Amino acid sequence: MTTTIQIPAAIFRQYDVRGIVGRDLTPDVATALGRAYAQYVDKRGKKGAIAVGRDNRPSGTMLRDALVEGLTSAGRDVVDIGVVPTPLLYWSLHHIDVSGGIQITGSHNPPEYNGFKLSVGTTSLHGEEIQELYRLTSTSGPAVKRGRVREEAVIDRYVADIVTRIGKLSRPVKAVYDCGNGAGALVAPQLFERLGVKARGLFCESDGTFPNHHPDPTVPENLEDLIAAVRNDKGEIGIAFDGDADRIGVVDDIGRIIWGDRVLILYSQDVLKRTGKGQPIIFDVKCSQALPDAITRFGGRPVMWKTGHSLIRDKMKELNAPIAGEMSGHMFFAEGFYGHDDAMYGAARLLRIVADSGHTVRELLADVPDFVSTPELRIEVPEEKKFEIVKRAVAHFKRLHDVIDVDGVRVLFGDGWGLIRASNTQPVLVARYEALTPQRLSEIRGEMEGWLRSQGVRV
């Protein structure tokens, strides 16, 4: 039997299902997804209940009700963990007797968006697995006994677990943190209090319309309030969370933004010092050359890999790496934690590093060279053209320079590099450039953007 609703294929993306509520995501779509997911786990012989969480966007309740209808109508019991940050859904997969989980979240997207991040066992679905779910939305499984729903609170247990793992800080670090009115507001205040952080919170009222600023710490404007508060309070560090608290943003004691690749330097030095040298540290293609240089200096093995939550996690598991991270602020911890990205655990770990060292983040990074670089640049292109443009870029620049092509093309110029890759979540090309001097940066950027213009791309 086939369903009668039209489900847009474009919302089934590389790492999740995501779209605009009311246009792409409706209750019927969520119900169909629930039924498809139930069939997917049935086919793999997975028994047991499914954990369901949601962030604090207003559309979350409606989508939760419809998703749960799909799951239970297909015979699956549901454990509803309520409104929580995404990392708590991943955490629950290790602490509740379930066979998988679904988090309803729009992540860092604007308020009109929402979506679903899906896991089977403790592994996130991505790529072809997401496409199989899409195909299953057009079919129905056999009639079964309706599943049941129960609620389970996890926030207090999650906080207790982190506090046990991190320990109370060796000294009271003076910090400011910005929840951006996202789901992290439900967890961060009590977590920092339990850790003994001398902290002031900004925008800790849970409000999924994000009335103060958009909760995306990769955008400098979204950190302006945090920067001002750190300077005003004479704080040692500022920490920001994105909408579902799986990405961390960091500001140092003088209000400078510390991007994800430099945050990963701090985690890398800490883990290699404590657990021994020679271990792989994984990072994505957007990261500064300062990161692999630092990892090598600390005795680790730098591994550059594809951007993307699930891709980084898979590589971590394959290489048994203790930590991994992305320029975007996703930080993954296998050593001492569960292997998923978690900005709140990451914040606790960073605060412990600062407390134990007796130094600020700025002081800890003082010997790391400051290359001249651009932020992550997003260039709008049609969805159907972005991958073909990148394919042509790889072929073109390979004829002229050494390149790394694990994800798009990272062109190596000797005294700098440039990157062009296709976003897996938006109709954009992502570019970034880095060099030893501003003049050289301009030259590298000019060469690569000149080629993009020759392909009809507006930059």
N, C-alpha and C positions, 0 to 999 in steps of 0.2 A: 504494500500500500504506500502511496506517496502523499506527502503533505500538500496542502493547497496554497500555502503562503510562499511568497517570493523572498528568498534570503539572499542578500547581496554577497557575492563571492569575495568582494574586495575587503570585507571586514575580517576575513580569516587570514591573518597576517603571519609573518615569520615566527613570532614568539607568543602571540595571543590573538584573541578575538576582540576587535576594538572598532568603535564607530560613534556617530552622533545619535544621541537618544531621541527617539521619536521618528527619526528618518531611517537610520540603519538598524538601530537596536530598539525593538519593541517587545512587549511581553510575549508575543507569539514566537519571535526569534529566540528569546531566552528559553522558552519552554522546549522548542525544538532542539536547542543546544543541549539542554539537560537530558533529553531522551537520547540524543546522539552520543553524548558522553557515557551514559549508562550502557549503551550497546558496545561502545569502544572497550570499556573495562570488562564487560561480559565476554567479549571475544578473546580477551587475554586471560580469562580464568581468574580474574581478581574478585574475591568475595569481600563483603563487608560494607560498612557505611562510607559515605563521602562527607568530608568536612567542607563547609561553605562559610566563607567570610565575606565582608564587604567593607569598602572604605566609606567615608562619610558624605559622599555626594548625594543630593536629594533623590536622584533616580535609583539609588542603590536598593531601597526597600522594594520598589516595584519590580526591579529585575531579579532580586532575591526570591520574591514570591513566585515569579514565573519560572525561574530556573529550578526551584525546589519542586514545583508542580511537575516539571518534566522529569526530574530524577525519580521522584516517588511514584509517578504514574508508570515508570519503567521498572519499578520493583526495588529501587535502591533506598535504603535508609539514609537519613541526612543528620549530621551533627552540625547544628548552626552555632558558630562561634561568635556571631554578632558583628558589630562594627569594630574593626581592628585594622592596624596597618598590615600590608601584605606580608612582611616577614613573620607575623604571628600565624598566618595560615601555613607558611612553610614549617614553622616551629611545631605547629599542632600535628603535622604529619609524623613527627617523631615521638609525640607524647599522648596522642589519642589513638584508640584502636580503630583506624580507618584504612581504607585501601587506596585513597586518593583525596584530592581536594581541589576546590575552585575558589579563587578570590575574585570578587566583582570589584573592579577598580578602573578608574580612568588615569591612574598614575599621575604624570605631570602634565597631562593634556588639559585644555580649557574645560570649564565646568559643564559645558553641554555634551562632553564626551563621557563615555563609560566603556567598560569592557570586561573581559574574563581572562584570567591567567589560570591555566589548568595543569594539574600534576596527576600522575599515576604513580602510586607508591610515593617515593620522595623525589621522583624525577619529573622535571617540567617538560611538557609537550611543546614541540616546535617543528617547523619545517613541514615535511610530508605528513607528520602525525596530525598537525592542525588541518591539513587538507583532507585527510581521511575523515576527520570529524565533520567537515563541511559536506562531504559526500554522504555521510550517515544521516544528516539532517533531512534528507529526502526519502528516508526509509523508516519503517516502524518495526520494532522487534515483536516477539510473540506476547500475547496477553499474560500478565503476571499479577501476583498479589501486590497491592500498593504498599510502598515503603512507608516507614514512620519517620517522624522528625522529633529530635530532642535538642535542647539547648545546652551548651557547656561554656562556662566562663574560663578564659585562658590568660587574661592580662596579668593578674596577680601572680600566677604560676610562672609566666614568662619572665616577669621582672625579677622574681626570686631566683630563677635559674641564672640570669645574667649576673646578678649581684654575687651569687655563689661562685661563678666562674671568674669574675673580675676581682672580687674582693673590695672591701671598702678602701677608698683611695688613701695613699700614704700621707697625703696632705690635702687640704681643701683648695682645689684649683678654683680660681675666680673666672667664671665663664658666663657667657650669654648664649642662649639658644633660641631659635626661631622655628616654630612649628608651622607657620604659614597658614594656620587654621585647618591644617590637614589632619589625617587620622593619627599622626604621631602625637597630637595634643592629648590623646587619651592615655598615653603611656609615658612620654618623656618626663613630665614633672615628677611623678613618683619614682621613676628610675633614677633620675639625678639626685633626688633627695636621699634615696636609699644608698647611693654610692658615696654620699658625703660631699657632693660637689657644691661649691658656693656659687649657685647659679641663679640667674634671672631669666625668665622665659618671656618671649614675645609671641603674641597671637596664639595663645594656648587655648582659645575657645574653639571647640570643634564646630566648623561651619564649612560645609562642602561647596558653598558658593564663593569662598575665598575672598572675603570683602576687603582685605587689606593689601595684599599683593598676591600674584600668582605663585604657587609653591613649586618653583623650578629653580634650584640653586645653580644651574649652569648658566643662567641669564644674569649678568651683573646687576641690572636694575632691581631684580628681586632680592638682592642682598644689601640694598642701601640702608634699610632700617637696622639690620644686624650690624653693619659697619659703624653706623652712627652710635649705636648702643655700646659696642665694644669700646669705642674711643671715649664716650662719655663716662662709662663705668671704670675706665682704665682696667679692662678685663685682660686676662691672659689669652683667651681664645674665644672665638664665636663659632657656633655650629648651627647649620640649617638643615632642615629635612624637606624632601619633596612631598607631594600630596599623599602618597601611601607609604612614605618613610622607608623606602628601599634604596634611596640615594642620599648621600651626605654632601653637604657643602661646608667649607671651612674658611674662616677668616682669622688672620693672625692678630697679635696684640696691637698693631698699629693700623689695623683695618684693611690690610692687603688680602685679596682673595687668594687662597691656596687651592689650586685646581687639583682634580683627582689624581693626576699622575704624580704630583709632589706629595700628596697625602699617602699614596701607595709606597713612596720611598720610606716614610716613617714606619709604616707597618712592616715593610721588608727588612729594614735594619733591626727592628725589634725581634721579629721571628727568627731571623738567621742568627742573631746573637744568642737567643735562648735555646734554639733547637739544633744548631749546627749548620755548617756550610754545605754547599753543593746542591741545595734543593732548588727546583724550578720555581720561579715566580712568573705568573702569567699576566699579561697586560694587552690592551687592544692597540690597534694600529694608529690611533689618534694621539698616543702619548708622546711626550717629549723624549728626545735622545738622552736627556739628563737621567731618566728613569733606568734604562738598561745599563747605562754607565755606572750608576750608583749601585744597582743590584750586583753587578760584577765586582765592584769595589768591596762590597760587603761579603763576598764569597758565594753569592747565589748564582743561579743560571737563568738569565733573562729569556723569556719565551714570548715573542710577539704573536698575537692571534687575532682572530676576527672579532669585530664588535658585536655584542649581543649577549644578553643575559644567559640564555640556554647554551650558546656556543662556548662561552667562557666556562660555565659550570662543567660541561662535557669534557673540555680540555683539562680542567683541574682534576677531574676524576681519572682521566686517562693517564696523566703524568704523576698522580698522587701529590699534587702541589699543595703546600700549606695555606697559601693565600693567592688571591688574584684581584685584579681591579680594572676599572675602565676610567677613561678621562671624564666620563659623565658623572662619576661619583658612586657608581655601583661598586661595592667592595665585598668580596667573598672570602669567607673564613672557614677552612677545613680544620686547621690546627686550633684546638680549643673550642670549636663550635661545630656546626652541622653542614657547612659547605655552601650555604646559600648566601645571597646578598642581604645585608641587614644594616641599615644606617644607624639604628639605635645601639645595637651591639658594637658596631664600628665606632660610634661616638664614645661609648664606655671604654673601649680598648684604647682609643686615642687619648682620652683623659688620663688613663692609667699610665701611658707612656710619658705624658707631660708631667704628671705628678711625681713619678719615680725618678725622672731625669733632673727635676728641678729647673728645667729650662722651658722657654716658650717654644712654640712651633717655629717661629722665625729664627730663634737661636739654633734649634736642632737642624734647620735646613741651611744654615749660614754658609756651609762649604759646598753646597750644591750650585753649580753654575746657573746663572740666569740667562738662558738663551733668549733671543728675541723671537717672539712667536705671535701668531694671531690667535684669537679664540676660535672655537668651532664655528665655521661659516656655513650657513644653510642657503643653498641656491635652488630656487623652485624650478622644477622641470616636470613635464608630464609623467605620470606613473608608468605609462607603457614605454617610455623612452629611456628612463634613467639607467637601466642595466646595460642597454646597448651602448649608450654613451661611455660608460665605464669600460666596457669591453674594448671599444676603440681607443680609449685613453691608454689602456695597458699596452696594446699593440704599438701605438705611436711612441710612447716614452721608452719602451724597451729598446727601440732602435737607437736611442740617443743617450740613455743613462742606465745605471744599475737601478733595478726596481725590486720592491717587495710586493708581491701580488696575492697575499693570502686573503685580502679583503679590499677590493678596489685596487688602486695603484699608489704605493708610497714611493715617490721618486727620490733617489739619493743623489745629492749634488756634491757630496764631500764636505762642504762647509754649511750644509743645511739640507732640508727635505721639504717636499710638498706632498699632500695627500688629496686624492679625489676618490670618494667611494659613494655608493648608492645607499641611502637610508633604507632599512628594511621595514620602517614603520610609517614613513611619510613620503609624499611625492617630491623629494628633494635629493640633490647631491650634497654631500658633506665634504667640505674642504678645510684643510688646515695647513699652515706654513710655518717653518721655523728656520732660523739661521743664526750665524754668529754676530752679525751686525744688521742694523736697520736697512742699510743700503742693499746688502745681499738678500735680505728678506724681500725687499721690494722687487729685486730682479727675479728671484725664484717665483714669487707670486705672479709677476708680470708674464713670465714665460708660460706658466700653466693656465692662467686665466685667458691669455691670448689664444691658446689652443681651444679652450672651451668656447670662446667667442666664434672661432672658426667653424665650430659645430652648431652654431645657431643658439648657444646658451647665453642668456643675459646675466652678466655678473657685475 
